[in-house]
Amino acid sequence: MTEEMITDILNRLMSGELSEYYVTNDQFMEFRQVLVKRADFKHFRGIGQRGGDVLYQYLEEPRS
């Protein structure tokens, strides 16, 4: 998964085109490295799944 692909996914979550995105355990670290660099990082919620996978959603209000 490239940085451009991850940025596109995050932008689609932000715009509402995607309601959620499932990241597998083996993709998690590269996905997170791109995510934490974003100015709207706190708007993304990651919900841990069994086996280390994460389901990401975009929130209108930033999490605290």
VOVO-297808 format. One line per 4 residues: their letters; for each residue x, y, z negated of N, C-alpha, C, O. Coordinates in nm, 3 decimals. Layout:
<pts>
A	X Y Z X Y Z X Y Z X Y Z  ...
</pts>
This chain:
<pts>
MTEE	0.086 -0.117 0.000 0.000 0.000 0.000 0.090 0.123 0.000 0.176 0.137 -0.087  0.071 0.212 0.097 0.155 0.330 0.108 0.095 0.447 0.029 -0.021 0.445 -0.010  0.178 0.547 0.006 0.134 0.667 -0.065 0.021 0.737 0.011 -0.072 0.790 -0.051  0.029 0.737 0.143 -0.075 0.800 0.225 -0.209 0.727 0.210 -0.314 0.790 0.202
MITD	-0.204 0.594 0.205 -0.327 0.515 0.187 -0.390 0.544 0.052 -0.511 0.561 0.041  -0.307 0.550 -0.050 -0.356 0.575 -0.185 -0.416 0.714 -0.195 -0.523 0.732 -0.253  -0.349 0.813 -0.137 -0.400 0.950 -0.137 -0.534 0.957 -0.066 -0.625 1.027 -0.111  -0.547 0.886 0.045 -0.674 0.883 0.118 -0.785 0.822 0.032 -0.897 0.874 0.029
ILNR	-0.756 0.715 -0.037 -0.854 0.650 -0.125 -0.896 0.746 -0.236 -1.015 0.760 -0.265  -0.799 0.812 -0.298 -0.829 0.906 -0.406 -0.912 1.023 -0.356 -1.003 1.068 -0.424  -0.880 1.073 -0.237 -0.958 1.183 -0.179 -1.101 1.139 -0.148 -1.195 1.216 -0.165  -1.118 1.016 -0.103 -1.252 0.963 -0.074 -1.332 0.944 -0.203 -1.454 0.963 -0.203
LMSG	-1.266 0.905 -0.311 -1.333 0.897 -0.441 -1.377 1.037 -0.486 -1.488 1.055 -0.534  -1.288 1.135 -0.469 -1.317 1.272 -0.510 -1.434 1.330 -0.431 -1.518 1.400 -0.489  -1.441 1.302 -0.303 -1.547 1.359 -0.218 -1.681 1.287 -0.234 -1.784 1.336 -0.190  -1.680 1.170 -0.298 -1.802 1.094 -0.316 -1.826 0.993 -0.206 -1.925 0.919 -0.210
ELSE	-1.738 0.988 -0.107 -1.750 0.890 0.000 -1.741 0.747 -0.056 -1.808 0.656 -0.008  -1.657 0.730 -0.159 -1.649 0.604 -0.233 -1.698 0.631 -0.375 -1.661 0.732 -0.434  -1.779 0.540 -0.430 -1.824 0.558 -0.568 -1.724 0.498 -0.667 -1.713 0.543 -0.781  -1.650 0.395 -0.621 -1.549 0.331 -0.705 -1.451 0.257 -0.616 -1.481 0.226 -0.500
YYVT	-1.333 0.228 -0.672 -1.232 0.154 -0.597 -1.164 0.057 -0.691 -1.125 0.093 -0.802  -1.150 -0.066 -0.646 -1.094 -0.175 -0.724 -0.946 -0.190 -0.690 -0.911 -0.213 -0.574  -0.859 -0.178 -0.790 -0.715 -0.193 -0.772 -0.671 -0.320 -0.842 -0.698 -0.340 -0.960  -0.603 -0.406 -0.767 -0.556 -0.532 -0.826 -0.432 -0.507 -0.911 -0.365 -0.404 -0.898
NDQF	-0.402 -0.601 -0.996 -0.290 -0.591 -1.089 -0.158 -0.567 -1.014 -0.075 -0.488 -1.061  -0.137 -0.632 -0.901 -0.011 -0.616 -0.828 0.000 -0.481 -0.757 0.110 -0.440 -0.721  -0.111 -0.410 -0.736 -0.109 -0.278 -0.674 -0.112 -0.165 -0.777 -0.092 -0.048 -0.742  -0.136 -0.198 -0.901 -0.163 -0.098 -1.004 -0.052 0.006 -1.019 -0.080 0.126 -1.019
MEFR	0.073 -0.036 -1.032 0.182 0.058 -1.060 0.202 0.158 -0.947 0.219 0.277 -0.973  0.201 0.112 -0.824 0.218 0.207 -0.713 0.097 0.300 -0.701 0.113 0.417 -0.669  -0.023 0.250 -0.728 -0.144 0.333 -0.726 -0.136 0.439 -0.834 -0.165 0.556 -0.809  -0.097 0.399 -0.953 -0.091 0.492 -1.066 0.016 0.599 -1.045 -0.005 0.715 -1.083
QVLV	0.129 0.564 -0.985 0.235 0.662 -0.961 0.185 0.778 -0.875 0.224 0.893 -0.896  0.100 0.749 -0.778 0.043 0.854 -0.693 -0.065 0.929 -0.770 -0.074 1.052 -0.762  -0.147 0.857 -0.844 -0.258 0.917 -0.917 -0.212 1.021 -1.019 -0.270 1.129 -1.027  -0.111 0.990 -1.098 -0.071 1.080 -1.207 -0.007 1.209 -1.156 0.005 1.305 -1.233
KRAD	0.032 1.215 -1.032 0.090 1.337 -0.974 -0.017 1.438 -0.933 0.014 1.554 -0.906  -0.143 1.395 -0.928 -0.251 1.482 -0.880 -0.294 1.582 -0.987 -0.293 1.552 -1.106  -0.332 1.701 -0.942 -0.380 1.804 -1.034 -0.512 1.764 -1.099 -0.541 1.805 -1.211  -0.593 1.683 -1.028 -0.723 1.640 -1.081 -0.717 1.502 -1.146 -0.817 1.430 -1.150
FKHF	-0.600 1.465 -1.194 -0.577 1.333 -1.255 -0.681 1.299 -1.362 -0.727 1.185 -1.368  -0.717 1.395 -1.445 -0.810 1.368 -1.557 -0.953 1.345 -1.511 -1.038 1.310 -1.593  -0.982 1.366 -1.385 -1.116 1.338 -1.332 -1.133 1.191 -1.296 -1.245 1.146 -1.273  -1.025 1.117 -1.292 -1.032 0.976 -1.256 -1.040 0.891 -1.382 -0.966 0.911 -1.477
RGIG	-1.132 0.796 -1.380 -1.147 0.703 -1.492 -1.110 0.564 -1.442 -1.164 0.517 -1.342  -1.020 0.499 -1.512 -0.983 0.362 -1.482 -1.043 0.268 -1.584 -1.020 0.284 -1.704  -1.119 0.172 -1.538 -1.183 0.075 -1.628 -1.111 -0.058 -1.611 -1.119 -0.121 -1.505  -1.041 -0.100 -1.714 -0.965 -0.224 -1.710 -1.055 -0.346 -1.692 -1.161 -0.357 -1.752
QRGG	-1.009 -0.435 -1.607 -1.081 -0.558 -1.579 -0.999 -0.677 -1.627 -0.881 -0.663 -1.660  -1.059 -0.789 -1.631 -0.990 -0.911 -1.671 -0.877 -0.941 -1.572 -0.896 -0.932 -1.451  -0.760 -0.976 -1.624 -0.647 -1.011 -1.540 -0.559 -0.892 -1.502 -0.466 -0.907 -1.423  -0.587 -0.773 -1.558 -0.504 -0.657 -1.532 -0.547 -0.571 -1.416 -0.478 -0.474 -1.383
DVLY	-0.658 -0.603 -1.352 -0.710 -0.519 -1.244 -0.780 -0.398 -1.303 -0.819 -0.398 -1.420  -0.797 -0.293 -1.222 -0.859 -0.169 -1.271 -0.961 -0.120 -1.169 -0.934 -0.120 -1.048  -1.076 -0.078 -1.217 -1.180 -0.019 -1.135 -1.177 0.132 -1.158 -1.199 0.178 -1.270  -1.150 0.209 -1.053 -1.140 0.355 -1.065 -1.267 0.422 -1.017 -1.328 0.382 -0.918
QYLE	-1.305 0.526 -1.091 -1.420 0.610 -1.056 -1.377 0.755 -1.070 -1.283 0.787 -1.143  -1.447 0.845 -0.999 -1.420 0.988 -1.010 -1.530 1.052 -1.092 -1.649 1.029 -1.067  -1.492 1.133 -1.190 -1.587 1.199 -1.278 -1.594 1.348 -1.244 -1.491 1.409 -1.215  -1.713 1.405 -1.248 -1.729 1.548 -1.224 -1.661 1.630 -1.333 -1.597 1.731 -1.305
EPRS	-1.676 1.586 -1.457 -1.612 1.653 -1.571 -1.485 1.576 -1.606 -1.488 1.453 -1.614  -1.374 1.646 -1.628 -1.250 1.574 -1.662 -1.263 1.508 -1.799 -1.327 1.560 -1.891  -1.201 1.392 -1.810 -1.202 1.323 -1.939 -1.109 1.395 -2.034 -1.018 1.467 -1.991  -1.129 1.376 -2.162 -1.046 1.447 -2.259 -0.921 1.370 -2.291 -0.839 1.415 -2.371
</pts>
